[in-house]
Amino acid sequence: MTLRIDMHSHFFPPITQAEAASLDPERAPWLRIDADGEHGMIMTGERPFRPVKRALWDPVARVAELDALGVERQLMCATPVMFGYSQEPHAAHEWAMRMNDSLRSTSRRKRRWLPGVRRLWIRPSRS
């Protein structure tokens, strides 16, 4: 039997607007979940960034999708908009640690299927 592994997948924890505002009220990402509970929108401040579906923030929904596709494992990492590169070093480091904690919590719920890749905040060079 061949083990099917999805090597590149993103997650986005259900971050509230208030939580995001603690990093940056103008640009920090947060998740607006629609009334149906199945769809949402990644927001940056007050601006819509990208429409998303439940599997992005809900590990149970994600595993159901994986099972339907016959995928046994999925490697998850943070959605790039969560990286905080434009933030000051201390704030970005704290944000990265919060996102790592969220990933740890998500992958712990369904560890067999959802190993997580933690991230280390590295400020890009400015030329």
Beta strands, then each sheet from edge to edge (+ up, - down):
strand 1: 5-11
strand 2: 29-33
strand 3: 39-44
strand 4: 47-53
strand 5: 73-78
sheet 1: 1+ 5+
sheet 2: 2+ 3- 4+
end
